[in-house]
Amino acid sequence: MITISAYFIRRLLQSILVIVGVSVVVFVITRAIGDPARLSLPLEATDEQVEAYAQRMGFRDPLVVQFWNWAKDALRGDFGDSLWQREPALGLVLERMPATLQLCFTAIVLAVAASIPLGILAALRPRSWLDKITTSFSLIGVCIPDFWLGLMLILLLAVYFRLFFTSGYGTPRHLVLPAITLAARPWGRITQIVRTSMMDEMHRTYMMTARAKGLTEQKVIVSHALKNASIPIVTLAAWELTRMLAGYTIVVETVFAWPGFGLLAMQAIEERDLTLIQADVFVVALIVVAMNIAIDFVYAAIDPRVRLE
Amino acid sequence: MRAHLIRILAAALLVSLLAAACGTPAPPPPEATTPPEATTPPEATTPPEPPPGGPSGSIVIVIGNDPSTLDPQYADDGNEHKINDNVYEHLLTREPATGEILPELAESWEQIDDTTWRFYLQEGIQFHNGEPFNAEAVKFSAERIIDPEFNSEQISFVASITGAEVIDEYTVDIITGEGPDPTLPARMTWLKIVPPVYTAEDPDRFAQAPVGTGPYKFVEWVRGSHVTLEANEDYWGGAPDIQEVTWRPIEEAATRLAALQAGEVDLVTDLIPEYLPQVEKSVAVPGLEFSWIRINTNIEPLSDVRVRQALNYAVDKDALVDALYGGYAVKAEGQILTPGHFGYNPDVEAYPYDPEMAQDLLEEAGATGATLELIGESGRWLKDKELTEAIAAQLEAAGLNIDINIVEWSDWLDLLFAGAEAAPNLQYSSHDNVLLDADRTLSALFTTDGSQSAYSNPRVDELVLNARTETDAELREQMYHEAVQIIHDEAACIFTVNLDNIYGLSPNLEFSPRLDGRLFVKDMILND
């Protein structure tokens, strides 16, 4: 237990460092791309109005002072008001959290559920037609651009057959298409990793032992081979989920007008809303860091040889 | 208007490929040569499906983005205006097609001295929350929007107003203390009247849950998802036909098209011309948006009027309209005003496309072969980059070396506001003037002190300054006519095109687009 809490403290410190680092980078970049006051005011604004606005928002202070002021408030949970929607930025971001989490978790469940059986079947019969189809399709899944896949699904299943909605949020009929689109890439990658790790395990000698002691083939595959193959699969699935949350949703959410983090980030960038970009990135960084810690614990739970030190 | 061109073009291609593959009934494309004043709906081959779920008599309108706020007096934001135009009203309004100013919440109005306009209000009108509409509400609304503390982005639309005075319950004076303002009635078609008690009570709530006198009442706003309004049964002008309106932000152009094709939405704004052949029903009218190329007239060789005229002769406006906008634009008639703007000069015409004349003028001025920098940007307005590139090619054909430079939005802004001295040789920009009065356009773009101006002519300055306070409408119009004539003759910029507003409609929705681009749902009809 001592080692786990020491591990936890060390990871926590690392995480804080990551979040501070990300915040600094975003802060500097968003202020380096142009005069934030001019960017957030309408074209007709006069120089005096721009100057007055810049003074009021503190955009003319040295960058270090600006960051210090921001960080001081951020520590108290105040990320400032969105320049675009004039509401507390953190609230606007958190409001979008359920939509993104719903989309990402559905997509990863879809991807895992579809890839494990296919990957196993392909591994059991290498070079069979099933293996070839699975390998080709998983490659397509990895390579296909998400905006293209999304638009094709919309045209086929929402416009032509009218089974689902083209866009929007609320019901399962809204969720299906964006979730499939988002799931395509992780599905392809996970299928490939299931196939290769299962093929590796199938040749190990413990498999012979398991069969020799009279276990059914099903039991051999699921409780022995799959369990041993699961570390890379879990790693990859978790990594895919993290990537989704960390920004892969931007394209999918924009195409499907899905009101989550990704769309909000897109809107914040278009509106040059510095505070909102900052809050959005901060929350996403926090989620990614938390996910990484959680994944370590999952490893330890799956494989007793893994120690959190 | 924003367009992410690469994505849109790729998407357009894909959409058309798939549409062809699936055999979706696609109406024939409009002929490029006929100006698409109002495209007639081709006959629908499949019966329209009502949007799933909603009660009958409800429509869904797609806008470009979430509104920034629902406070009608704060932001300069087209998405907010489109929604709130149905919740709030103004003292005056405009005739949809001609732009003539008509009474709305005011019954009549008169100018009682140079700086005072008196408005006689309609009696017995209530805000949605029961607050009475009266002179006090008008005074409150006017004073709120001009309050420096409030810092409204809309200030330039109401800048001349210095205060308001209540004469009696239904009579109010609007005061322009710093001088006469003949455009005040136009400004009163902009100023939205808000309920004083509700607004002052809780500004945060006010920005999220609007309460006006208009034909629609606010129901809910789920950020990023939708805004819903319902018919105001007690509306003083009679309850509107359509019961419920949902406004949905969809950014992606291909998704907007798909949503319309799938029958999920009833009206899509800012449709791109390439998509029109796939839309069963659409309408288009010339809008207020003008593309133009600013010329820095302070530097050689652009200080020579012959060179500037040559630039205008060298640009083939009709080709731009057809090739870039599929006919959904009109050439600018030598001015950045529509015929609906006060001050439009009907005698001024576009420079004809005459490449030989352009070459001769350049030769005469000794500018043949001169190198000019042309600054453009990409993605903010429909076909902005393409237009910049097409013009560069046409200018090169006339014998100039054009050094084209498409820059990032913030750099583009810095250059636009760099001041006349530091302005680039040539810069693409876009301008729209919703007040429908020449002052805003001429002041900003062509006076010596104009915020985006790189042109200076003492006579234009004098005319624009005097017209701003001239209360005799006829004299004032003459002044603008003269200023427009000078700006045209001196070729103060390269005049290009005036873009259409294009709307995609569901087959059962009737809607006549307005000159000012506003969407009044009460004027729409939903057929069964």
Interface residues (C-beta under 8 A of the other chain):
Chain A: I33 G34 D35 R38 L39 L41 P42 L43 E44 A45 T46 D47 Q49 A52 Y53 W84 Q85 R86 L92 E95 R96 A99 F147 W148 L151 M152 I154 L155 L156 A158 V159 Y160 R162 F165 T166 S167 G168 Y169 G170 T254 V255 F256 A257 P259 G260 L263 L264 M266 Q267 E270 E271 R272
Chain B: R2 R7 A10 A11 L14 V15 L18 A19 C22 T24 E49 P52 N65 D66 S68 T69 Y74 D76 N151 E153 I155 S156 A207 V222 R223 G224 S225 H226 R248 P249 I250 E251 E252 A254 T255 A258 A259 Q261 A262 G263 E264 E408 W409 S410 D411 L413 D414 L416 F417 A444 S451 Q452
